[in-house]
Amino acid sequence: MRELYITENQADERIDRYLSEVLNDFSRSYIQKLIRNEQVCVNQMPTKASYRLVPGDLVMVIIPENQEPDIVPEKIPLDILYEDSDIIIVNKPKQMVVHPAPGHYSGTLVNALMYHCGAGLSGINGVMRPGIVHRIDMDTTGSLVVCKNDAAHQSLAEQLKVHSIKRVYSAIVHGNIRDDNGTIDAPIGRHPVDRKKMSIHAKSSKPAITHYKVLKRFEGGKTSAAGCPKGYTYVECRLETGRTHQIRVHMASIGHPLLGDPVYGPHNCPFHGLQGQTLHAKTLGLNHPRTGEYLEVEAPLPEYFLELLERLQ
C-alpha cells in the first residue's frame, strides 16, 4: 500500500491525474481502474477519479501484486541475421511485439526465441523478458540483438549505457527536409498529458540525440495528409542515445513525422493499408561480448518499405 499526503502545491488537482504522475509506472487508465475497484481511498473513504485534492488529504493506494502469466515457447519462424553461443541477432517483422506484456502474451519475439533457444537465454530481465537487452516498437522492423547468457547481457547493457552500439535506421517522413543532414538534440520524457506518448516538452526528461541524413526527396509524391507538408523524404537516422520512440518523437518535433505513424503523425494516412510507422532498424554494430571484436549486421529493407519507395518515385 502507498500512503501519500497532499500539500498546498498539489491541491485542486484531479486525483487520477495526480496519481498517474506520482506513480509513473502506471497509466492513467490503470489508476482509474484502481479507483473504480475502490483500491484508492481519500481519508479512508473510497473516492472518484474526478475528486480534486485538498491540502492535508491522506491518499491510500492499494496496488495488486502482479501475477505473471506462464510464457510458453511457440514455433514462430525467425529471420536470423547472426547467431553464436552468446548472442542472436534477428530481423524483427512488422506487427510483432518484442516481449510479453498485457494484451500480448503470445506471438511475441520472446515466445519465438524460447522455442528456438530453449533455456539458453539470459535471465537478468526476468521471466517476461528473457534475453532482451533493448527493444524496438511493434511496427518497427529490423535488427535486434538478444543475449543467450548473463555475461553477454551485462556486456551489451554497458555498451548501450555508454552509447557505443551503432544503430542506424531507415525512415520515410512527411515533407521535404531542407538540409541534407542535421542533428536533433532534444531531451525526451513521458508526455505531460498522454501517458502513452513521449515528448520533448516533458517535465522529467533524459538526454536524446538523433543524427539524420537525407537519402532522397520525393517532390512529386502523393499529397501528404492534412496538417503535414507536401512531399516525402527518405532518411537515415543514427541514434546517439536510445530513448523510447526517439526517432518518431524527434522527427515529429521538427515538423517531419514518420509516414504511417498513428501516434505522432497525422490521423489520416495517405497510403491505404500501411500499418504503423515507416521505420526500419537497418544497421546494428557492437563489440562482441566474448571476443571484443566489432560485429556489424544489416537487415534488408522489408518488402512494404521497398514498395513504398517505388510508389513515391
C-alpha positions as CSV (number, residue, x, y, z in Angstrom):
1,M,0.0,0.0,0.0
2,R,1.2,3.5,-0.8
3,E,0.3,6.4,1.5
4,L,0.5,10.0,0.1
5,Y,0.0,13.2,2.0
6,I,-1.3,16.2,-0.1
7,T,0.4,19.5,0.2
8,E,-0.7,23.0,-0.8
9,N,1.2,22.7,-4.1
10,Q,-0.8,19.6,-5.0
11,A,-4.2,20.9,-4.1
12,D,-7.1,21.2,-6.6
13,E,-5.6,18.6,-9.0
14,R,-7.7,15.6,-10.1
15,I,-6.7,12.6,-8.1
16,D,-6.4,10.3,-11.2
17,R,-4.0,12.8,-12.9
18,Y,-2.0,13.3,-9.7
19,L,-1.6,9.6,-9.1
20,S,-0.6,8.9,-12.7
21,E,2.2,11.5,-12.3
22,V,3.4,10.3,-8.9
23,L,3.0,6.6,-9.7
24,N,4.6,7.0,-13.2
25,D,5.0,3.3,-13.7
26,F,1.2,3.1,-14.2
27,S,-1.0,4.6,-16.8
28,R,-3.9,7.0,-16.0
29,S,-6.4,4.4,-17.2
30,Y,-4.9,1.8,-14.8
31,I,-5.2,4.3,-11.9
32,Q,-8.8,5.0,-12.9
33,K,-9.4,1.2,-12.8
34,L,-8.0,1.1,-9.2
35,I,-10.3,3.9,-8.3
36,R,-13.4,2.1,-9.7
37,N,-12.4,-1.0,-7.7
38,E,-12.2,1.1,-4.5
39,Q,-8.5,0.5,-4.2
40,V,-7.9,4.2,-3.8
41,C,-9.1,6.0,-0.7
42,V,-9.0,9.6,0.5
43,N,-9.1,9.9,4.3
44,Q,-10.0,6.2,4.5
45,M,-13.1,6.6,2.2
46,P,-13.4,5.4,-1.5
47,T,-13.2,8.2,-4.0
48,K,-13.9,9.1,-7.6
49,A,-11.5,9.8,-10.4
50,S,-12.8,13.4,-10.6
51,Y,-12.1,14.2,-7.0
52,R,-10.0,17.3,-6.5
53,L,-7.3,17.1,-3.8
54,V,-7.4,19.2,-0.7
55,P,-4.3,20.1,1.4
56,G,-4.0,17.6,4.3
57,D,-5.7,14.7,2.4
58,L,-4.3,11.3,3.1
59,V,-4.4,9.2,-0.1
60,M,-4.0,5.4,0.2
61,V,-3.4,3.3,-2.9
62,I,-3.6,-0.5,-2.9
63,I,-1.7,-1.9,-5.9
64,P,-2.4,-5.5,-6.5
65,E,0.6,-7.8,-6.9
66,N,1.5,-8.7,-10.5
67,Q,0.7,-12.2,-11.3
68,E,3.0,-13.1,-14.2
69,P,1.4,-15.5,-16.7
70,D,3.2,-18.5,-18.0
71,I,5.1,-17.6,-21.1
72,V,5.3,-20.6,-23.4
73,P,7.6,-21.3,-26.4
74,E,6.0,-21.0,-29.8
75,K,7.2,-22.3,-33.1
76,I,7.3,-19.0,-34.9
77,P,9.8,-18.5,-37.8
78,L,12.7,-16.3,-37.1
79,D,14.8,-14.3,-39.7
80,I,18.2,-14.8,-38.1
81,L,21.0,-12.4,-39.2
82,Y,23.7,-13.7,-36.9
83,E,23.9,-16.3,-34.1
84,D,26.5,-17.9,-31.9
85,S,26.6,-19.3,-28.3
86,D,26.4,-15.8,-26.8
87,I,24.0,-13.7,-28.9
88,I,21.5,-13.9,-31.6
89,I,20.6,-11.0,-33.9
90,V,17.2,-11.2,-35.6
91,N,15.3,-9.2,-38.2
92,K,12.0,-8.5,-36.5
93,P,9.0,-8.3,-38.7
94,K,6.2,-5.7,-38.6
95,Q,3.4,-6.2,-36.1
96,M,5.5,-8.4,-33.8
97,V,5.8,-7.3,-30.1
98,V,9.3,-7.9,-28.7
99,H,8.3,-9.3,-25.3
100,P,5.1,-10.3,-23.5
101,A,3.0,-7.5,-21.9
102,P,-0.7,-7.1,-21.0
103,G,-2.7,-7.9,-24.2
104,H,0.3,-9.6,-25.8
105,Y,1.2,-12.8,-24.1
106,S,1.7,-14.9,-27.2
107,G,3.1,-14.4,-30.7
108,T,5.9,-12.2,-29.4
109,L,9.6,-12.4,-30.3
110,V,10.3,-13.8,-26.9
111,N,7.8,-16.7,-27.5
112,A,9.7,-17.5,-30.7
113,L,13.1,-17.2,-29.1
114,M,12.2,-19.5,-26.3
115,Y,11.3,-22.2,-28.9
116,H,14.5,-21.6,-30.9
117,C,16.9,-21.2,-28.0
118,G,15.3,-23.4,-25.3
119,A,16.6,-22.4,-21.9
120,G,19.6,-20.6,-23.4
121,L,18.5,-17.0,-22.8
122,S,19.8,-14.6,-20.2
123,G,17.7,-14.2,-17.1
124,I,18.7,-10.7,-16.0
125,N,15.4,-9.1,-17.1
126,G,13.2,-11.8,-15.6
127,V,10.8,-14.4,-17.0
128,M,8.8,-11.9,-19.1
129,R,11.9,-10.6,-21.0
130,P,14.5,-13.4,-21.2
131,G,17.4,-12.3,-23.3
132,I,16.0,-8.9,-24.1
133,V,18.6,-6.1,-23.7
134,H,16.9,-3.5,-25.9
135,R,13.6,-3.2,-27.8
136,I,12.1,-1.8,-31.0
137,D,8.4,-0.9,-31.4
138,M,5.8,-3.4,-32.6
139,D,5.5,-1.7,-36.0
140,T,9.2,-1.0,-36.4
141,T,11.1,-3.7,-38.4
142,G,14.7,-4.7,-38.4
143,S,17.8,-5.8,-36.4
144,L,17.6,-6.6,-32.7
145,V,20.2,-8.4,-30.6
146,V,19.2,-10.9,-27.9
147,C,21.6,-12.3,-25.3
148,K,21.9,-16.0,-24.5
149,N,23.7,-15.7,-21.2
150,D,24.1,-13.1,-18.4
151,A,27.7,-12.2,-19.2
152,A,26.7,-11.3,-22.7
153,H,23.7,-9.3,-21.4
154,Q,25.9,-7.3,-18.9
155,S,28.4,-6.5,-21.7
156,L,25.8,-5.3,-24.1
157,A,23.9,-3.4,-21.4
158,E,27.1,-1.5,-20.7
159,Q,27.7,-0.8,-24.4
160,L,24.1,0.6,-24.6
161,K,24.8,2.7,-21.5
162,V,27.8,4.4,-23.0
163,H,26.2,4.7,-26.4
164,S,28.9,2.7,-28.2
165,I,26.5,0.4,-30.1
166,K,25.9,1.6,-33.7
167,R,22.2,1.8,-34.5
168,V,21.2,3.2,-37.9
169,Y,17.5,3.3,-39.1
170,S,15.8,3.9,-42.4
171,A,12.7,6.0,-42.4
172,I,10.3,7.9,-44.7
173,V,8.9,11.1,-43.3
174,H,6.3,13.7,-44.4
175,G,7.6,16.7,-46.2
176,N,10.9,17.6,-47.9
177,I,13.6,18.2,-45.3
178,R,15.6,21.3,-46.3
179,D,19.0,20.4,-45.0
180,D,20.9,17.4,-46.3
181,N,21.8,16.3,-42.7
182,G,21.3,17.5,-39.2
183,T,21.3,16.7,-35.5
184,I,18.3,16.8,-33.2
185,D,19.4,17.3,-29.6
186,A,16.2,17.4,-27.5
187,P,15.6,15.6,-24.2
188,I,12.7,13.1,-24.1
189,G,10.4,12.1,-21.3
190,R,6.8,11.0,-20.7
191,H,4.2,13.2,-22.2
192,P,2.7,15.5,-19.5
193,V,-0.9,14.6,-20.5
194,D,-1.0,11.5,-22.6
195,R,1.0,8.8,-20.7
196,K,1.2,6.5,-23.7
197,K,3.3,9.2,-25.6
198,M,6.7,10.6,-25.2
199,S,7.5,14.3,-25.6
200,I,10.4,16.8,-25.9
201,H,8.3,19.0,-23.5
202,A,8.2,16.6,-20.6
203,K,8.9,17.9,-17.0
204,S,11.2,15.0,-16.3
205,S,13.3,14.0,-19.4
206,K,16.5,12.4,-20.4
207,P,19.1,13.5,-23.0
208,A,18.3,12.3,-26.5
209,I,20.3,12.9,-29.7
210,T,19.4,11.8,-33.2
211,H,21.6,12.4,-36.3
212,Y,19.8,12.3,-39.7
213,K,20.9,12.3,-43.3
214,V,18.7,12.8,-46.4
215,L,18.9,9.9,-48.8
216,K,16.2,11.1,-51.3
217,R,13.5,13.6,-51.6
218,F,10.2,12.9,-53.3
219,E,8.9,16.2,-54.6
220,G,6.2,14.6,-56.7
221,G,4.8,12.1,-54.3
222,K,1.2,12.0,-53.2
223,T,0.0,14.9,-51.2
224,S,0.7,14.4,-47.5
225,A,-2.2,14.1,-45.0
226,A,-3.8,17.2,-43.6
227,G,-1.5,19.2,-41.3
228,C,1.7,17.9,-42.9
229,P,3.9,19.5,-45.5
230,K,3.7,18.1,-49.1
231,G,6.1,15.6,-50.4
232,Y,8.2,13.0,-48.6
233,T,11.8,12.4,-47.6
234,Y,13.7,9.1,-47.4
235,V,16.1,9.5,-44.5
236,E,18.8,7.6,-42.5
237,C,18.7,8.2,-38.7
238,R,21.6,7.3,-36.4
239,L,20.9,7.1,-32.7
240,E,23.4,8.5,-30.3
241,T,21.0,7.7,-27.4
242,G,18.2,5.2,-27.3
243,R,15.0,6.7,-25.7
244,T,11.5,5.3,-26.1
245,H,10.1,6.4,-29.5
246,Q,13.1,8.6,-30.0
247,I,13.2,8.8,-33.8
248,R,9.4,9.2,-34.0
249,V,9.3,12.0,-31.4
250,H,12.4,13.8,-32.8
251,M,11.3,13.8,-36.4
252,A,7.8,15.0,-35.5
253,S,9.4,17.7,-33.4
254,I,11.0,19.3,-36.5
255,G,7.8,19.1,-38.5
256,H,8.5,15.8,-40.3
257,P,6.7,13.0,-38.6
258,L,7.2,9.4,-39.9
259,L,4.9,8.2,-42.6
260,G,2.2,6.0,-41.1
261,D,2.9,6.9,-37.5
262,P,-0.5,6.7,-35.8
263,V,0.7,8.4,-32.6
264,Y,3.0,11.3,-33.6
265,G,1.9,11.7,-37.2
266,P,-1.4,12.9,-38.9
267,H,-4.5,10.9,-38.2
268,N,-5.2,10.1,-41.8
269,C,-2.5,8.1,-43.5
270,P,-2.4,8.9,-47.3
271,F,-1.3,5.3,-48.1
272,H,-4.1,2.8,-47.7
273,G,-3.3,-0.3,-45.7
274,L,0.0,1.0,-44.2
275,Q,0.3,-0.5,-40.7
276,G,2.2,1.8,-38.4
277,Q,5.3,4.0,-38.8
278,T,7.7,3.5,-41.8
279,L,10.8,2.8,-39.7
280,H,13.4,0.0,-40.1
281,A,16.4,-0.8,-37.9
282,K,18.8,-1.3,-40.7
283,T,22.3,-1.5,-39.2
284,L,23.4,-2.8,-35.8
285,G,27.1,-2.7,-34.8
286,L,28.6,-3.8,-31.5
287,N,31.6,-5.2,-29.8
288,H,31.1,-9.0,-29.4
289,P,30.6,-9.7,-25.7
290,R,33.1,-12.6,-25.6
291,T,35.8,-11.7,-28.2
292,G,35.6,-7.9,-28.1
293,E,35.7,-7.9,-31.9
294,Y,33.5,-5.4,-33.8
295,L,30.4,-7.1,-35.3
296,E,28.1,-5.4,-37.7
297,V,24.9,-6.7,-39.4
298,E,22.5,-5.2,-41.8
299,A,18.8,-6.1,-42.1
300,P,17.5,-5.7,-45.7
301,L,14.6,-3.3,-46.2
302,P,11.2,-5.1,-45.9
303,E,9.0,-5.6,-48.9
304,Y,6.5,-3.0,-47.9
305,F,9.2,-0.3,-47.5
306,L,10.6,-1.1,-50.9
307,E,7.2,-0.9,-52.5
308,L,6.6,2.5,-50.8
309,L,9.8,3.9,-52.2
310,E,8.8,2.6,-55.7
311,R,5.4,4.2,-55.4
312,L,6.9,7.5,-54.4
313,Q,9.2,7.7,-57.5
